[in-house]
Amino acid sequence: MQKKTHTGRRPGHVPLERALSKLGIASRTQASKWILAGLVRVNGVIRKDPLFSVFPEKAKIEIDGQVQEKAERRSFLLHKPRGVITTRSDEKGRPTVFSLIKEEFAHLVAVGRLDWATSGLLILTNNTRLSAWLTEPSNNVQRIYLVSVRGEVTEEVLERLQKGIKDQGELLEADKIVLRKSSGKESHLTIHLSEGKNREIRRMFDAVGHEVIRLKRVGYGKLELGELQPGEYRELFDAEMKTAFPGAPIE
């Protein structure tokens, strides 16, 4: 009898919806729709349960009669504009990053999230192992942000930020903070983070009495946003990715 994992599945097995995502064929949401519609066969049998356990590397998976092979790994760098969200759809009708790319890339996943008001570097990929590696805190992948806040950030405030801020039971702590310009009206800083907690930078500055008015991610690992304009994107190839993220599962 095969040993099962703590999740109750045999080693190497995953839910069918995730298997399609791992193969780079579709997002889990789209995969679930296909499965429920009876379009997916596993080893010749139609499976309508998105959580049906399958070994994606060994199973014969068909969608609407077409045998599915592992998709080519594709990754892109997108300059997310302010006012665009990173979810696949939005109940409020706001534009999403997936409306900015070609329909053939709509199954890609966003690596981490940038909130509605934050712009800058966003990675889209169908490499689920890479996505998990990039967002795993223990890998210490650094993100770099340009931040503008209301009011003058004094040396005292800067010292408080560098020591870390306690908020809602969490320690919000940047790896590095550089004050580039400060005046009575507003201040400009560069923030380096290696663990992306929810709204971390905004919460840090709220705690010291400075409202964030602009926030832009310009670096991820050794990958830089460069001259890419808002809404534009370009493909990331293996050589660049290996340089940007040493040790990451690129291929």
C-alpha positions as CSV (number, residue, x, y, z in Angstrom):
1,M,0.0,0.0,0.0
2,Q,1.4,3.4,-1.0
3,K,2.2,5.8,1.7
4,K,0.1,9.0,1.9
5,T,1.2,12.4,2.8
6,H,-0.3,14.4,5.7
7,T,-2.9,15.8,3.2
8,G,-4.2,12.3,2.5
9,R,-2.7,12.2,-1.0
10,R,-0.1,9.8,-2.3
11,P,3.4,11.4,-2.9
12,G,3.4,13.3,-6.2
13,H,-0.4,13.6,-6.4
14,V,-2.2,16.9,-6.5
15,P,-5.8,18.1,-7.1
16,L,-6.7,17.9,-10.8
17,E,-7.2,21.7,-11.0
18,R,-3.7,22.2,-9.6
19,A,-2.3,19.6,-12.0
20,L,-3.5,21.7,-15.0
21,S,-2.0,24.8,-13.4
22,K,1.3,23.0,-12.8
23,L,1.4,21.9,-16.4
24,G,1.1,25.6,-17.4
25,I,-2.1,25.0,-19.3
26,A,-4.5,27.2,-17.3
27,S,-5.1,29.1,-14.1
28,R,-6.6,27.0,-11.3
29,T,-9.9,29.0,-11.7
30,Q,-10.1,28.3,-15.4
31,A,-9.1,24.7,-14.9
32,S,-11.9,24.2,-12.3
33,K,-14.4,25.6,-14.8
34,W,-13.3,23.1,-17.5
35,I,-13.4,20.2,-15.0
36,L,-16.9,21.1,-13.8
37,A,-18.1,21.4,-17.4
38,G,-17.0,17.8,-18.1
39,L,-14.3,18.7,-20.5
40,V,-11.4,17.0,-18.7
41,R,-10.5,13.3,-19.0
42,V,-7.8,11.6,-16.9
43,N,-6.6,8.3,-18.3
44,G,-9.7,8.2,-20.5
45,V,-12.2,8.9,-17.8
46,I,-14.1,12.2,-17.5
47,R,-13.5,13.7,-14.0
48,K,-15.8,16.5,-12.8
49,D,-14.2,16.9,-9.4
50,P,-11.6,19.7,-9.3
51,L,-10.0,18.1,-6.2
52,F,-9.7,14.6,-7.9
53,S,-6.2,13.4,-7.0
54,V,-3.8,12.9,-9.9
55,F,-0.1,12.5,-10.6
56,P,0.4,15.1,-13.4
57,E,3.7,13.8,-14.6
58,K,2.3,10.3,-15.2
59,A,-1.4,10.8,-16.0
60,K,-2.8,11.2,-19.5
61,I,-4.9,14.4,-19.3
62,E,-7.2,15.5,-22.1
63,I,-9.1,18.7,-22.4
64,D,-12.0,18.6,-24.9
65,G,-10.4,15.6,-26.6
66,Q,-6.9,17.1,-26.9
67,V,-4.1,15.4,-25.0
68,Q,-2.2,18.0,-22.8
69,E,1.5,18.1,-22.7
70,K,3.6,20.2,-20.2
71,A,3.5,23.8,-21.5
72,E,6.7,25.7,-22.3
73,R,7.8,27.8,-19.3
74,R,7.0,31.4,-20.0
75,S,7.7,34.4,-17.8
76,F,7.1,38.1,-18.3
77,L,8.0,41.4,-16.6
78,L,5.0,43.8,-16.5
79,H,5.1,47.5,-15.5
80,K,1.8,47.5,-13.5
81,P,0.1,50.9,-13.7
82,R,-1.5,52.5,-10.6
83,G,-5.2,51.9,-10.6
84,V,-4.9,48.3,-11.9
85,I,-5.4,45.2,-9.7
86,T,-3.6,41.9,-9.8
87,T,-6.6,39.6,-9.4
88,R,-8.0,37.8,-12.4
89,S,-11.3,39.5,-12.2
90,D,-12.9,42.2,-10.0
91,E,-16.4,42.5,-8.7
92,K,-16.1,46.3,-8.9
93,G,-15.2,46.2,-12.6
94,R,-11.7,47.6,-12.1
95,P,-9.1,46.8,-14.8
96,T,-6.8,43.9,-14.0
97,V,-3.2,43.2,-15.1
98,F,-4.6,40.4,-17.2
99,S,-6.4,42.9,-19.3
100,L,-3.0,44.4,-20.3
101,I,-1.6,41.2,-21.8
102,K,-2.4,39.0,-24.8
103,E,-5.3,36.6,-24.3
104,E,-2.9,33.6,-24.9
105,F,-1.0,34.6,-21.7
106,A,-4.1,35.0,-19.6
107,H,-3.4,31.7,-17.7
108,L,-0.2,33.1,-16.2
109,V,-0.1,33.8,-12.5
110,A,1.2,37.0,-10.9
111,V,4.1,36.5,-8.5
112,G,2.9,38.1,-5.3
113,R,0.6,41.2,-5.5
114,L,0.9,44.9,-5.8
115,D,-2.2,46.7,-4.4
116,W,-4.5,48.9,-6.5
117,A,-2.5,52.1,-5.7
118,T,1.0,50.6,-6.2
119,S,2.8,50.6,-9.5
120,G,5.9,49.0,-10.9
121,L,7.6,45.6,-11.5
122,L,5.3,42.6,-11.5
123,I,6.3,39.1,-12.7
124,L,3.8,36.9,-14.6
125,T,4.7,33.3,-15.1
126,N,3.3,29.8,-15.7
127,N,6.2,28.3,-13.7
128,T,4.4,27.5,-10.4
129,R,7.6,26.2,-8.8
130,L,9.3,29.5,-9.6
131,S,6.4,31.6,-8.3
132,A,6.5,29.6,-5.0
133,W,10.2,30.0,-4.7
134,L,10.1,33.8,-5.3
135,T,7.5,34.3,-2.6
136,E,9.0,32.0,0.0
137,P,10.3,34.3,2.8
138,S,13.2,32.0,3.7
139,N,14.7,32.6,0.2
140,N,15.2,36.3,1.1
141,V,14.5,37.6,-2.4
142,Q,14.8,41.4,-2.1
143,R,12.2,43.8,-3.5
144,I,13.1,47.5,-4.0
145,Y,10.5,50.3,-3.8
146,L,10.5,54.0,-4.4
147,V,8.3,55.7,-1.8
148,S,6.9,59.2,-1.5
149,V,5.2,60.3,1.7
150,R,3.5,63.4,3.0
151,G,5.6,65.6,5.3
152,E,9.2,65.7,6.4
153,V,10.8,62.4,7.4
154,T,13.2,63.4,10.2
155,E,16.2,61.5,11.4
156,E,14.2,60.5,14.5
157,V,11.4,59.0,12.3
158,L,14.0,57.3,10.1
159,E,15.6,55.7,13.1
160,R,12.2,54.4,14.3
161,L,11.6,52.8,10.9
162,Q,15.0,51.2,10.8
163,K,14.5,49.6,14.2
164,G,11.2,48.1,12.9
165,I,7.5,48.9,13.6
166,K,5.1,46.7,15.6
167,D,1.7,46.7,14.0
168,Q,-1.2,44.3,14.5
169,G,1.1,41.8,16.2
170,E,3.6,41.8,13.3
171,L,7.1,43.3,13.2
172,L,7.4,45.5,10.0
173,E,11.1,45.8,9.3
174,A,12.9,46.9,6.1
175,D,16.3,45.5,5.2
176,K,17.4,48.9,4.1
177,I,15.9,52.4,4.1
178,V,17.5,55.3,2.2
179,L,16.2,58.9,2.6
180,R,16.7,60.5,-0.8
181,K,15.0,63.9,-0.3
182,S,13.0,65.5,2.6
183,S,11.0,68.7,2.9
184,G,8.1,70.0,4.8
185,K,5.8,69.0,1.9
186,E,6.9,65.5,1.2
187,S,9.8,63.0,1.4
188,H,11.2,60.5,-1.0
189,L,12.8,57.2,0.1
190,T,14.1,53.9,-1.3
191,I,13.0,50.8,0.7
192,H,14.5,47.3,0.4
193,L,12.3,44.4,1.7
194,S,12.9,40.7,1.6
195,E,9.6,39.6,3.1
196,G,6.4,41.1,1.6
197,K,3.8,41.3,4.4
198,N,0.4,42.7,3.5
199,R,0.6,46.5,2.8
200,E,3.8,46.5,4.7
201,I,5.3,49.8,3.6
202,R,2.0,51.7,3.9
203,R,1.5,50.3,7.4
204,M,5.0,51.3,8.4
205,F,4.6,54.9,7.4
206,D,1.0,55.1,8.8
207,A,2.5,54.1,12.2
208,V,4.9,57.0,12.2
209,G,2.4,59.6,10.9
210,H,3.3,59.8,7.2
211,E,0.8,59.0,4.5
212,V,2.2,57.2,1.5
213,I,1.2,59.1,-1.6
214,R,3.2,57.2,-4.3
215,L,4.7,53.6,-4.1
216,K,6.5,51.9,-7.0
217,R,8.4,48.7,-7.1
218,V,11.5,49.0,-9.2
219,G,13.5,45.9,-8.4
220,Y,12.9,42.2,-7.6
221,G,16.0,40.2,-6.9
222,K,18.5,41.5,-9.4
223,L,15.7,42.1,-11.9
224,E,15.1,45.8,-12.6
225,L,12.0,47.6,-14.1
226,G,14.3,49.8,-16.3
227,E,12.7,51.9,-19.0
228,L,9.5,49.8,-19.3
229,Q,6.5,52.2,-19.4
230,P,3.2,51.6,-17.4
231,G,1.2,48.9,-19.1
232,E,4.1,47.6,-21.1
233,Y,5.6,44.1,-20.7
234,R,8.4,42.0,-22.0
235,E,9.4,38.4,-21.9
236,L,12.0,37.1,-19.4
237,F,14.3,34.4,-20.8
238,D,16.2,31.8,-18.8
239,A,19.6,33.5,-18.9
240,E,18.3,36.7,-17.4
241,M,16.2,34.9,-14.8
242,K,19.1,32.7,-13.7
243,T,21.2,35.9,-13.2
244,A,18.4,37.7,-11.4
245,F,17.4,34.8,-9.1
246,P,20.4,32.5,-8.3
247,G,19.2,29.2,-7.1
248,A,15.6,29.6,-8.3
249,P,13.9,26.7,-10.2
250,I,13.9,28.4,-13.6
251,E,13.6,25.5,-16.0
